[in-house]
Amino acid sequence: MDEDLLKFSAETRYQFLKVDLQLLTTGLEMGTLELGRGNLEIAHREAAAVEKGMQTIERLLPGVAAEKRSEVEVGLVRLRESYEAFRAILAANEGQ
């Protein structure tokens, strides 16, 4: 394959993953907002979308150049921590 095409593809994947992390963070914030409003259905929907998005990132991450991968990995760790905290709060609210 053409070297320029490979570089372009790797850069595009990296940019996609960065944007996806931002979108998933926003989705988690929306879920938190809806949970605060008592809208468990939307909160669950956002949680499911975030979980699926994290799986997508994990699947695509190996195609990112090593020097840029750590940035995405750090963002994914932070997102996962926030997601786990959100899921715990969501589970606690289901019993109410």
N, C-alpha and C positions, 0 to 999 in steps of 0.2 A: 504494500500500500504506500501511497505517497506520504512522505514525512510531514509535509504541511497539513495534509488532511488529518493525520493522526494527532498532531498538535492541536488543530482546531477542534477535533472531536473531544479530546481530553479537557480543553478549556471550556467547551460548551457544557460538558458534564459537570465540571466544577462549579460553573455559574448557576446551573440548574439546581444543584444541591444547596448552594448558599441561599438561593431564593426560596427553595422548598423549606429550609430550616426557618426562614422568616415567616413564611405562610403558616407553618405548623405552630410556631410560637403564637401567632395571631389567633389561630384556631383554638389553642389552649386558653388564651385570654378570653375569647368569646364563650367558651365552655364555662369558664369560671364566672363570668358575668351572668350567664343564663342560670347557672347553679344558684347564684346569689338571689336570683329572681324566683327561684323555686321551679324552674322549667327543667325537670330532670330528663325529659325526652331529648331536648336539644343538647343538654350537657353530655348525655350518653353518645349522641351522634357525633359531637365534636371529639370526644375521647376516642371513638372508633376510628375517625378520620386521622387523628394524630398518630394513633398506633400503626395504622396502615402506612402512613407517610414515613414513619421511622423505619419500618421494614423496607420500604423502597430505598431509602437512603443507605441502609446497611447493604442492600443488594448491589447498589451502584457505586458505592465507595471504593471498591478495589480498582475501578477504572480511573481514579483520580491520581494525578502525579503525587509522588511521595511528599514533595516539598509543600504541597497545598492540602494534602489529606488531613494533616493534624488539625488544621483550622476547622474543617468540617467535623472531625471526630470530637473536638472540644465542644462545638456547638451541639452535637448530638447527645453528648453526655449531659450537658446542662438541660437540654430539652427533656431527656429521659427522666432526670431528677424531678423536674417540674411536673411532668406527666404522672409519675408515680405518686407525688404528693396530691395532685388533683384527683387521681383515682381513689386514694384513701379517703379524701374528703367526700367524694361522690358516694362511695360505699357507706360511709357513716350517715349520710343524708338519706339513704334509701330506707333506713329503719325508722325514720321519723314520720 
